[in-house]
């Protein structure tokens, strides 16, 4: 635990970087999905999100261990992440029409920014606190 605490800032900045890459890559993939682009099927495009999101999740878990997982805002972030993933799959893969995928992409982005608000304010009310 002392090792984690000593490297808190490095883990935090890696988490922030992974979050930024995650939303940027999500937006690009959502655009390709709505547009029906074949680029969405490229090997790199199919693998990179899993790598980025694994780093994001691992850093989040490590940060929660340092901070203490019994914080209400951490639970709110976790619930937000689950919702973001679920709605994100509608935006990228499971949405039956381009319109439904576009709406899902917008909702997923709003959920993502709700999560960012929680992270910045350490409050489940996010930007409304």
N, CA, C and O atoms as a DFTB+ gen file, in Angstrom:
516 C
 N C O
     1  1       0.830      -1.193       0.000
     2  2       0.000       0.000       0.000
     3  2       0.875       1.258       0.000
     4  3       0.541       2.249      -0.649
     5  1       1.995       1.214       0.731
     6  2       2.890       2.372       0.748
     7  2       3.432       2.664      -0.640
     8  3       3.618       3.823      -1.012
     9  1       3.688       1.594      -1.416
    10  2       4.172       1.772      -2.783
    11  2       3.122       2.504      -3.618
    12  3       3.451       3.395      -4.401
    13  1       1.857       2.121      -3.444
    14  2       0.779       2.785      -4.182
    15  2       0.665       4.249      -3.778
    16  3       0.537       5.127      -4.632
    17  1       0.712       4.506      -2.484
    18  2       0.608       5.882      -1.998
    19  2       1.767       6.729      -2.512
    20  3       1.585       7.896      -2.858
    21  1       2.957       6.136      -2.559
    22  2       4.134       6.867      -3.027
    23  2       4.027       7.202      -4.515
    24  3       4.619       8.177      -4.979
    25  1       3.276       6.399      -5.256
    26  2       3.132       6.604      -6.699
    27  2       1.740       7.114      -7.078
    28  3       1.308       6.980      -8.223
    29  1       1.059       7.689      -6.116
    30  2      -0.320       8.146      -6.321
    31  2      -0.440       9.084      -7.523
    32  3      -1.309       8.890      -8.373
    33  1       0.421      10.092      -7.600
    34  2       0.304      11.063      -8.692
    35  2       0.546      10.429     -10.053
    36  3      -0.146      10.756     -11.018
    37  1       1.514       9.530     -10.145
    38  2       1.773       8.852     -11.421
    39  2       0.556       8.028     -11.841
    40  3       0.159       8.041     -13.006
    41  1      -0.028       7.316     -10.885
    42  2      -1.217       6.506     -11.177
    43  2      -2.381       7.416     -11.572
    44  3      -3.117       7.120     -12.514
    45  1      -2.540       8.514     -10.852
    46  2      -3.630       9.454     -11.134
    47  2      -3.500      10.032     -12.543
    48  3      -4.483      10.093     -13.280
    49  1      -2.295      10.454     -12.919
    50  2      -2.106      11.041     -14.241
    51  2      -2.254      10.004     -15.347
    52  3      -2.741      10.325     -16.431
    53  1      -1.844       8.775     -15.092
    54  2      -2.068       7.708     -16.067
    55  2      -3.571       7.458     -16.223
    56  3      -4.056       7.238     -17.332
    57  1      -4.298       7.492     -15.112
    58  2      -5.757       7.323     -15.126
    59  2      -6.415       8.443     -15.941
    60  3      -7.299       8.180     -16.757
    61  1      -5.992       9.670     -15.724
    62  2      -6.548      10.816     -16.453
    63  2      -6.244      10.699     -17.946
    64  3      -7.109      10.960     -18.782
    65  1      -5.018      10.309     -18.274
    66  2      -4.634      10.134     -19.676
    67  2      -5.468       9.043     -20.333
    68  3      -5.952       9.211     -21.452
    69  1      -5.633       7.922     -19.631
    70  2      -6.439       6.824     -20.174
    71  2      -7.892       7.255     -20.349
    72  3      -8.537       6.862     -21.321
    73  1      -8.415       8.055     -19.424
    74  2      -9.796       8.545     -19.540
    75  2      -9.944       9.441     -20.772
    76  3     -10.922       9.332     -21.512
    77  1      -8.975      10.318     -20.983
    78  2      -9.023      11.202     -22.151
    79  2      -8.947      10.394     -23.445
    80  3      -9.702      10.648     -24.383
    81  1      -8.040       9.426     -23.494
    82  2      -7.934       8.570     -24.677
    83  2      -9.209       7.764     -24.885
    84  3      -9.646       7.564     -26.019
    85  1      -9.798       7.308     -23.799
    86  2     -11.016       6.507     -23.881
    87  2     -12.156       7.293     -24.525
    88  3     -12.813       6.788     -25.436
    89  1     -12.400       8.514     -24.069
    90  2     -13.518       9.286     -24.620
    91  2     -13.218       9.746     -26.045
    92  3     -14.119       9.787     -26.882
    93  1     -11.971      10.091     -26.326
    94  2     -11.622      10.500     -27.690
    95  2     -11.803       9.343     -28.667
    96  3     -12.379       9.507     -29.742
    97  1     -11.304       8.178     -28.278
    98  2     -11.416       7.011     -29.144
    99  2     -12.872       6.561     -29.248
   100  3     -13.305       6.105     -30.307
   101  1     -13.629       6.685     -28.157
   102  2     -15.051       6.347     -28.200
   103  2     -15.772       7.247     -29.197
   104  3     -16.554       6.763     -30.015
   105  1     -15.517       8.545     -29.138
   106  2     -16.181       9.488     -30.044
   107  2     -15.864       9.155     -31.500
   108  3     -16.744       9.200     -32.359
   109  1     -14.620       8.825     -31.767
   110  2     -14.216       8.472     -33.126
   111  2     -14.908       7.192     -33.585
   112  3     -15.420       7.123     -34.702
   113  1     -14.921       6.185     -32.723
   114  2     -15.569       4.913     -33.074
   115  2     -17.075       5.094     -33.223
   116  3     -17.684       4.476     -34.097
   117  1     -17.686       5.929     -32.387
   118  2     -19.126       6.188     -32.507
   119  2     -19.428       6.864     -33.843
   120  3     -20.410       6.532     -34.506
   121  1     -18.585       7.802     -34.227
   122  2     -18.757       8.462     -35.526
   123  2     -18.679       7.434     -36.650
   124  3     -19.527       7.416     -37.542
   125  1     -17.655       6.574     -36.606
   126  2     -17.508       5.547     -37.638
   127  2     -18.703       4.601     -37.654
   128  3     -19.136       4.159     -38.718
   129  1     -19.233       4.291     -36.477
   130  2     -20.382       3.395     -36.385
   131  2     -21.621       4.024     -37.016
   132  3     -22.328       3.373     -37.787
   133  1     -21.881       5.274     -36.693
   134  2     -23.047       5.968     -37.249
   135  2     -22.891       6.139     -38.761
   136  3     -23.863       6.021     -39.507
   137  1     -21.665       6.419     -39.205
   138  2     -21.401       6.629     -40.631
   139  2     -21.316       5.321     -41.413
   140  3     -21.324       5.336     -42.644
   141  1     -21.235       4.196     -40.713
   142  2     -21.122       2.905     -41.389
   143  2     -19.753       2.668     -42.000
   144  3     -19.633       1.965     -43.003
   145  1     -18.729       3.245     -41.409
   146  2     -17.370       3.134     -41.938
   147  2     -16.767       1.756     -41.678
   148  3     -16.937       1.182     -40.602
   149  1     -16.067       1.241     -42.673
   150  2     -15.370      -0.040     -42.533
   151  2     -14.169       0.078     -41.593
   152  3     -13.654      -0.936     -41.123
   153  1     -13.725       1.285     -41.319
   154  2     -12.587       1.501     -40.416
   155  2     -12.858       0.909     -39.040
   156  3     -11.930       0.515     -38.334
   157  1     -14.121       0.848     -38.663
   158  2     -14.509       0.296     -37.364
   159  2     -14.078      -1.165     -37.215
   160  3     -13.942      -1.662     -36.097
   161  1     -13.865      -1.848     -38.335
   162  2     -13.484      -3.261     -38.298
   163  2     -11.972      -3.486     -38.334
   164  3     -11.519      -4.629     -38.280
   165  1     -11.198      -2.422     -38.425
   166  2      -9.738      -2.560     -38.445
   167  2      -9.253      -3.179     -37.136
   168  3      -9.802      -2.905     -36.068
   169  1      -8.231      -4.006     -37.227
   170  2      -7.713      -4.726     -36.058
   171  2      -7.358      -3.772     -34.910
   172  3      -7.762      -3.995     -33.768
   173  1      -6.607      -2.718     -35.214
   174  2      -6.199      -1.762     -34.184
   175  2      -7.418      -1.136     -33.511
   176  3      -7.443      -0.970     -32.292
   177  1      -8.414      -0.795     -34.299
   178  2      -9.615      -0.134     -33.779
   179  2     -10.409      -1.086     -32.881
   180  3     -11.085      -0.641     -31.953
   181  1     -10.331      -2.378     -33.148
   182  2     -11.035      -3.354     -32.317
   183  2     -10.273      -3.679     -31.035
   184  3     -10.893      -4.035     -30.032
   185  1      -8.937      -3.564     -31.043
   186  2      -8.120      -3.956     -29.886
   187  2      -7.822      -2.780     -28.958
   188  3      -7.899      -2.927     -27.738
   189  1      -7.486      -1.628     -29.512
   190  2      -7.046      -0.471     -28.716
   191  2      -8.010      -0.082     -27.592
   192  3      -7.549       0.202     -26.486
   193  1      -9.327      -0.056     -27.823
   194  2     -10.219       0.351     -26.727
   195  2     -10.126      -0.567     -25.514
   196  3     -10.246      -0.115     -24.375
   197  1      -9.913      -1.850     -25.760
   198  2      -9.805      -2.792     -24.643
   199  2      -8.540      -2.530     -23.826
   200  3      -8.558      -2.611     -22.598
   201  1      -7.455      -2.219     -24.508
   202  2      -6.195      -1.915     -23.818
   203  2      -6.350      -0.621     -23.014
   204  3      -5.997      -0.569     -21.836
   205  1      -6.875       0.414     -23.656
   206  2      -7.052       1.709     -22.991
   207  2      -7.964       1.571     -21.779
   208  3      -7.650       2.066     -20.697
   209  1      -9.096       0.896     -21.968
   210  2     -10.063       0.780     -20.872
   211  2      -9.571      -0.122     -19.750
   212  3      -9.956       0.064     -18.596
   213  1      -8.721      -1.105     -20.075
   214  2      -8.116      -1.937     -19.028
   215  2      -7.164      -1.108     -18.175
   216  3      -7.161      -1.229     -16.950
   217  1      -6.355      -0.265     -18.815
   218  2      -5.462       0.633     -18.075
   219  2      -6.287       1.592     -17.217
   220  3      -5.954       1.834     -16.057
   221  1      -7.358       2.135     -17.785
   222  2      -8.239       3.052     -17.057
   223  2      -8.824       2.379     -15.823
   224  3      -8.802       2.950     -14.733
   225  1      -9.344       1.175     -15.987
   226  2      -9.946       0.443     -14.871
   227  2      -8.904       0.062     -13.823
   228  3      -9.145       0.214     -12.625
   229  1      -7.750      -0.431     -14.265
   230  2      -6.697      -0.832     -13.320
   231  2      -6.230       0.360     -12.489
   232  3      -6.067       0.248     -11.274
   233  1      -6.017       1.492     -13.139
   234  2      -5.605       2.693     -12.401
   235  2      -6.700       3.140     -11.444
   236  3      -6.412       3.565     -10.325
   237  1      -7.949       3.049     -11.874
   238  2      -9.064       3.415     -11.004
   239  2      -9.116       2.552      -9.756
   240  3      -9.359       3.050      -8.657
   241  1      -8.887       1.261      -9.930
   242  2      -8.873       0.344      -8.782
   243  2      -7.722       0.686      -7.847
   244  3      -7.902       0.726      -6.629
   245  1      -6.541       0.933      -8.407
   246  2      -5.384       1.282      -7.575
   247  2      -5.633       2.584      -6.812
   248  3      -5.300       2.687      -5.631
   249  1      -6.215       3.566      -7.480
   250  2      -6.515       4.834      -6.804
   251  2      -7.541       4.634      -5.695
   252  3      -7.435       5.245      -4.632
   253  1      -8.528       3.785      -5.939
   254  2      -9.540       3.506      -4.911
   255  2      -8.909       2.828      -3.705
   256  3      -9.323       3.069      -2.571
   257  1      -7.912       1.981      -3.938
   258  2      -7.224       1.331      -2.822
   259  2      -6.476       2.348      -1.966
   260  3      -6.441       2.229      -0.741
   261  1      -5.878       3.347      -2.611
   262  2      -5.140       4.374      -1.870
   263  2      -6.109       5.288      -1.120
   264  3      -5.906       5.582       0.058
   265  1      -7.154       5.732      -1.804
   266  2      -8.106       6.678      -1.218
   267  2      -8.989       6.000      -0.177
   268  3      -9.350       6.600       0.835
   269  1      -9.323       4.764      -0.436
   270  2     -10.272       4.031       0.401
   271  2     -11.558       3.835      -0.376
   272  3     -12.188       4.813      -0.780
   273  1     -11.960       2.596      -0.592
   274  2     -13.095       2.320      -1.479
   275  2     -14.464       2.657      -0.891
   276  3     -15.468       2.561      -1.597
   277  1     -14.531       3.044       0.370
   278  2     -15.822       3.301       1.009
   279  2     -16.301       4.736       0.842
   280  3     -17.105       5.219       1.640
   281  1     -15.823       5.406      -0.168
   282  2     -16.252       6.775      -0.456
   283  2     -17.492       6.717      -1.355
   284  3     -17.473       6.003      -2.358
   285  1     -18.562       7.439      -1.031
   286  2     -19.772       7.395      -1.868
   287  2     -19.518       7.803      -3.322
   288  3     -20.141       7.265      -4.236
   289  1     -18.612       8.744      -3.532
   290  2     -18.358       9.201      -4.890
   291  2     -17.672       8.134      -5.728
   292  3     -17.842       8.106      -6.947
   293  1     -16.896       7.251      -5.095
   294  2     -16.252       6.170      -5.846
   295  2     -17.311       5.178      -6.330
   296  3     -17.239       4.697      -7.461
   297  1     -18.283       4.872      -5.487
   298  2     -19.380       3.995      -5.901
   299  2     -20.171       4.640      -7.040
   300  3     -20.563       3.957      -7.986
   301  1     -20.406       5.943      -6.953
   302  2     -21.128       6.644      -8.021
   303  2     -20.351       6.578      -9.334
   304  3     -20.944       6.404     -10.399
   305  1     -19.026       6.716      -9.262
   306  2     -18.204       6.590     -10.471
   307  2     -18.315       5.187     -11.052
   308  3     -18.432       5.023     -12.266
   309  1     -18.280       4.187     -10.197
   310  2     -18.374       2.800     -10.653
   311  2     -19.716       2.546     -11.350
   312  3     -19.757       1.928     -12.413
   313  1     -20.793       3.016     -10.759
   314  2     -22.116       2.873     -11.384
   315  2     -22.136       3.613     -12.726
   316  3     -22.672       3.107     -13.712
   317  1     -21.555       4.801     -12.755
   318  2     -21.472       5.562     -13.999
   319  2     -20.695       4.833     -15.073
   320  3     -21.085       4.843     -16.241
   321  1     -19.597       4.199     -14.688
   322  2     -18.783       3.449     -15.652
   323  2     -19.581       2.286     -16.234
   324  3     -19.532       2.042     -17.439
   325  1     -20.313       1.572     -15.388
   326  2     -21.133       0.455     -15.873
   327  2     -22.182       0.963     -16.871
   328  3     -22.394       0.351     -17.918
   329  1     -22.834       2.080     -16.544
   330  2     -23.813       2.668     -17.465
   331  2     -23.151       3.124     -18.765
   332  3     -23.690       2.910     -19.850
   333  1     -21.981       3.755     -18.649
   334  2     -21.233       4.232     -19.817
   335  2     -20.897       3.069     -20.746
   336  3     -21.044       3.181     -21.963
   337  1     -20.451       1.966     -20.179
   338  2     -20.110       0.796     -20.989
   339  2     -21.360       0.247     -21.679
   340  3     -21.341      -0.047     -22.874
   341  1     -22.442       0.114     -20.917
   342  2     -23.674      -0.420     -21.492
   343  2     -24.213       0.425     -22.631
   344  3     -24.535      -0.094     -23.700
   345  1     -24.312       1.723     -22.404
   346  2     -24.826       2.623     -23.439
   347  2     -23.815       2.732     -24.583
   348  3     -24.197       2.860     -25.746
   349  1     -22.524       2.679     -24.245
   350  2     -21.487       2.727     -25.272
   351  2     -21.568       1.561     -26.243
   352  3     -21.308       1.726     -27.434
   353  1     -21.927       0.382     -25.745
   354  2     -22.067      -0.766     -26.656
   355  2     -23.241      -0.562     -27.613
   356  3     -23.204      -1.030     -28.751
   357  1     -24.275       0.130     -27.158
   358  2     -25.377       0.468     -28.071
   359  2     -24.894       1.429     -29.155
   360  3     -25.302       1.326     -30.312
   361  1     -24.033       2.352     -28.778
   362  2     -23.535       3.356     -29.721
   363  2     -22.585       2.764     -30.754
   364  3     -22.551       3.217     -31.898
   365  1     -21.820       1.764     -30.360
   366  2     -20.798       1.224     -31.258
   367  2     -21.273      -0.029     -31.989
   368  3     -21.030      -0.175     -33.187
   369  1     -21.942      -0.928     -31.283
   370  2     -22.247      -2.241     -31.864
   371  2     -23.733      -2.574     -31.932
   372  3     -24.237      -2.940     -32.993
   373  1     -24.427      -2.452     -30.826
   374  2     -25.755      -3.047     -30.714
   375  2     -26.903      -2.166     -31.189
   376  3     -28.021      -2.657     -31.349
   377  1     -26.659      -0.891     -31.417
   378  2     -27.722      -0.026     -31.930
   379  2     -28.116      -0.465     -33.331
   380  3     -27.255      -0.623     -34.196
   381  1     -29.406      -0.663     -33.563
   382  2     -29.857      -1.247     -34.828
   383  2     -29.848      -0.267     -35.998
   384  3     -29.720      -0.679     -37.151
   385  1     -29.984       1.016     -35.710
   386  2     -29.983       2.012     -36.785
   387  2     -28.943       3.088     -36.468
   388  3     -28.568       3.271     -35.310
   389  1     -28.478       3.798     -37.499
   390  2     -27.531       4.890     -37.237
   391  2     -28.095       5.937     -36.274
   392  3     -27.355       6.489     -35.459
   393  1     -29.384       6.211     -36.360
   394  2     -29.999       7.190     -35.460
   395  2     -29.952       6.741     -34.009
   396  3     -29.643       7.534     -33.119
   397  1     -30.258       5.473     -33.770
   398  2     -30.208       4.939     -32.407
   399  2     -28.776       4.927     -31.884
   400  3     -28.536       5.197     -30.707
   401  1     -27.822       4.611     -32.767
   402  2     -26.414       4.620     -32.345
   403  2     -25.963       6.040     -32.015
   404  3     -25.203       6.244     -31.069
   405  1     -26.426       7.020     -32.785
   406  2     -26.057       8.421     -32.525
   407  2     -26.617       8.892     -31.184
   408  3     -25.914       9.540     -30.409
   409  1     -27.880       8.569     -30.911
   410  2     -28.487       8.959     -29.628
   411  2     -27.746       8.286     -28.477
   412  3     -27.463       8.923     -27.462
   413  1     -27.432       7.004     -28.632
   414  2     -26.696       6.281     -27.589
   415  2     -25.316       6.896     -27.377
   416  3     -24.846       6.980     -26.243
   417  1     -24.665       7.327     -28.454
   418  2     -23.340       7.950     -28.333
   419  2     -23.425       9.247     -27.535
   420  3     -22.560       9.524     -26.704
   421  1     -24.450      10.030     -27.784
   422  2     -24.620      11.288     -27.044
   423  2     -24.876      11.003     -25.570
   424  3     -24.301      11.658     -24.700
   425  1     -25.735      10.031     -25.287
   426  2     -26.029       9.676     -23.893
   427  2     -24.775       9.148     -23.207
   428  3     -24.503       9.501     -22.060
   429  1     -24.007       8.304     -23.901
   430  2     -22.765       7.771     -23.317
   431  2     -21.783       8.903     -23.012
   432  3     -21.133       8.892     -21.967
   433  1     -21.674       9.873     -23.913
   434  2     -20.773      11.013     -23.675
   435  2     -21.236      11.824     -22.466
   436  3     -20.410      12.274     -21.671
   437  1     -22.542      12.013     -22.320
   438  2     -23.066      12.730     -21.149
   439  2     -22.762      11.973     -19.859
   440  3     -22.414      12.579     -18.846
   441  1     -22.893      10.654     -19.899
   442  2     -22.552       9.839     -18.728
   443  2     -21.070       9.988     -18.412
   444  3     -20.691      10.115     -17.248
   445  1     -20.227       9.973     -19.450
   446  2     -18.786      10.137     -19.247
   447  2     -18.496      11.465     -18.550
   448  3     -17.701      11.509     -17.611
   449  1     -19.126      12.538     -18.997
   450  2     -18.872      13.843     -18.390
   451  2     -19.455      13.943     -16.984
   452  3     -18.951      14.704     -16.158
   453  1     -20.502      13.188     -16.707
   454  2     -20.998      13.062     -15.328
   455  2     -19.916      12.415     -14.458
   456  3     -19.666      12.861     -13.338
   457  1     -19.278      11.366     -14.976
   458  2     -18.206      10.678     -14.243
   459  2     -17.036      11.631     -13.993
   460  3     -16.466      11.642     -12.902
   461  1     -16.681      12.419     -14.991
   462  2     -15.599      13.403     -14.825
   463  2     -15.962      14.397     -13.720
   464  3     -15.111      14.756     -12.905
   465  1     -17.205      14.837     -13.690
   466  2     -17.657      15.754     -12.642
   467  2     -17.539      15.141     -11.257
   468  3     -17.152      15.814     -10.302
   469  1     -17.875      13.862     -11.153
   470  2     -17.715      13.160      -9.873
   471  2     -16.246      13.151      -9.471
   472  3     -15.908      13.432      -8.322
   473  1     -15.374      12.828     -10.427
   474  2     -13.941      12.743     -10.135
   475  2     -13.380      14.085      -9.677
   476  3     -12.569      14.137      -8.753
   477  1     -13.800      15.149     -10.307
   478  2     -13.272      16.472      -9.961
   479  2     -13.825      17.006      -8.649
   480  3     -13.120      17.691      -7.908
   481  1     -15.084      16.696      -8.358
   482  2     -15.739      17.248      -7.172
   483  2     -15.803      16.288      -5.991
   484  3     -16.197      16.675      -4.891
   485  1     -15.412      15.030      -6.221
   486  2     -15.500      13.996      -5.168
   487  2     -16.886      13.982      -4.537
   488  3     -17.037      13.910      -3.317
   489  1     -17.891      14.052      -5.402
   490  2     -19.272      14.116      -4.939
   491  2     -20.153      13.396      -5.959
   492  3     -20.033      13.652      -7.157
   493  1     -21.039      12.499      -5.506
   494  2     -21.928      11.793      -6.437
   495  2     -22.852      12.721      -7.232
   496  3     -23.382      12.323      -8.270
   497  1     -23.047      13.943      -6.756
   498  2     -23.884      14.892      -7.493
   499  2     -23.167      15.481      -8.699
   500  3     -23.764      16.223      -9.479
   501  1     -21.888      15.152      -8.852
   502  2     -21.098      15.558     -10.003
   503  2     -21.055      17.074     -10.137
   504  3     -20.664      17.769      -9.199
   505  1     -21.450      17.585     -11.279
   506  2     -21.396      19.018     -11.561
   507  2     -22.453      19.795     -10.784
   508  3     -22.399      21.024     -10.718
   509  1     -23.415      19.083     -10.196
   510  2     -24.514      19.741      -9.490
   511  2     -24.215      19.961      -8.008
   512  3     -25.073      20.432      -7.262
   513  1     -22.999      19.621      -7.584
   514  2     -22.657      19.762      -6.153
   515  2     -22.168      21.168      -5.836
   516  3     -21.839      21.463      -4.687
